[in-house]
């Protein structure tokens, strides 16, 4: 099974020593131990690098995520992410631009999203996004 791991989970897993006891961090650890395919994207790498300070953290993040398969959004992904965002807005749900694109990548590649961000839970009620 493959899964896309969101910034929120990576942040908890990489920031804390020992890592956070949250269910999603435990799932990430279990997936890694079992050899499940963990997928990322440049968007998630960028968000992590923006949230951590210092060269040591930067190197650790780049090393950790550069070993993973990375999804690269196509032009159609941006178009469909905008449509997804507009659809959710019509339903009264605010969705950020990056979150809409991450959701679109999961939908297109039929990957569940492992996240602690409850905005994705709300979004998933209005689209085909599957949460882990």
C-alpha positions in Angstrom: 0.0 0.0 0.0 1.2 3.5 -0.9 0.3 6.7 1.0 1.1 10.4 0.7 2.2 11.8 4.0 1.2 15.4 4.7 3.4 18.1 6.1 1.6 18.0 9.5 2.6 14.4 10.1 6.2 14.9 8.9 6.5 18.0 11.1 5.5 16.0 14.2 7.7 13.1 13.3 10.8 15.1 12.6 10.4 17.9 15.2 10.1 15.8 18.3 12.6 13.4 20.0 11.1 11.0 20.7 8.5 11.6 18.0 5.0 12.6 18.9 2.7 9.8 20.2 -0.1 10.8 17.8 -1.8 8.0 15.9 -0.7 9.4 12.5 3.0 9.5 13.5 2.7 5.9 14.8 1.1 4.9 11.4 4.0 6.6 9.5 6.5 4.7 11.6 4.7 1.4 11.0 4.5 2.1 7.3 8.2 2.8 7.2 9.0 -0.4 9.2 6.9 -2.5 6.9 8.4 -1.1 3.8 5.2 0.6 2.5 5.6 3.1 -0.3 5.6 6.6 1.3 5.1 9.3 -1.3 5.8 13.0 -1.1 5.8 16.1 -3.3 7.8 19.3 -3.6 5.0 21.2 -2.0 5.4 19.2 1.2 9.1 19.5 1.1 8.8 23.3 0.7 6.3 23.6 3.6 8.6 21.6 5.9 11.7 23.7 5.0 9.7 26.9 5.6 8.7 25.6 9.1 12.1 24.5 10.4 15.1 26.6 11.2 18.8 26.0 10.9 21.1 24.0 8.6 20.9 20.7 10.6 17.1 20.6 10.4 17.3 21.5 6.7 19.7 18.7 5.9 17.7 16.2 7.9 14.5 17.1 6.1 16.1 17.1 2.6 17.8 13.7 3.3 14.6 12.1 4.7 12.3 13.3 1.9 14.7 13.0 -1.1 14.7 9.2 -0.8 10.9 9.1 -1.4 9.0 9.0 -4.7 7.8 12.6 -5.4 4.6 13.5 -7.2 5.0 16.4 -9.6 1.8 18.3 -10.4 0.9 18.5 -14.1 -0.9 21.5 -15.5 -4.2 19.6 -15.3 -3.6 19.0 -11.6 -3.5 22.8 -11.0 -6.7 23.2 -13.0 -8.5 20.4 -11.1 -7.2 21.7 -7.8 -8.7 25.1 -8.6 -12.0 23.4 -9.4 -11.8 21.4 -6.2 -11.2 24.6 -4.2 -14.1 26.3 -5.9 -16.4 23.3 -5.4 -15.6 23.3 -1.7 -16.1 27.0 -1.4 -19.6 26.7 -2.9 -20.2 24.2 -0.1 -19.0 26.7 2.5 -15.6 25.0 3.1 -12.5 27.1 2.8 -9.5 25.3 1.3 -6.0 26.7 0.9 -4.4 26.6 -2.5 -1.6 24.1 -1.5 -4.1 21.9 0.3 -6.3 21.7 -2.8 -3.3 20.7 -4.9 -2.2 18.0 -2.4 -5.7 16.7 -2.3 -5.8 16.7 -6.1 -2.5 14.7 -6.3 -4.0 12.1 -3.9 -7.2 11.8 -5.9 -5.4 11.5 -9.3 -2.9 8.9 -8.0 -5.5 7.1 -5.9 -3.4 7.6 -2.8 -4.8 8.0 0.7 -3.5 11.0 2.6 -2.0 10.6 6.1 -2.5 13.9 7.9 -3.4 15.5 11.2 -4.8 18.6 9.4 -8.6 18.6 10.1 -9.1 20.8 7.0 -8.6 17.8 4.9 -11.2 15.9 6.8 -13.7 18.6 6.1 -12.6 18.7 2.5 -12.9 15.0 2.1 -16.7 15.2 2.7 -17.0 17.1 -0.6 -14.6 15.2 -2.9 -13.0 11.9 -3.5 -10.1 12.5 -1.1 -9.4 9.4 1.0 -7.8 9.9 4.4 -5.7 7.3 6.2 
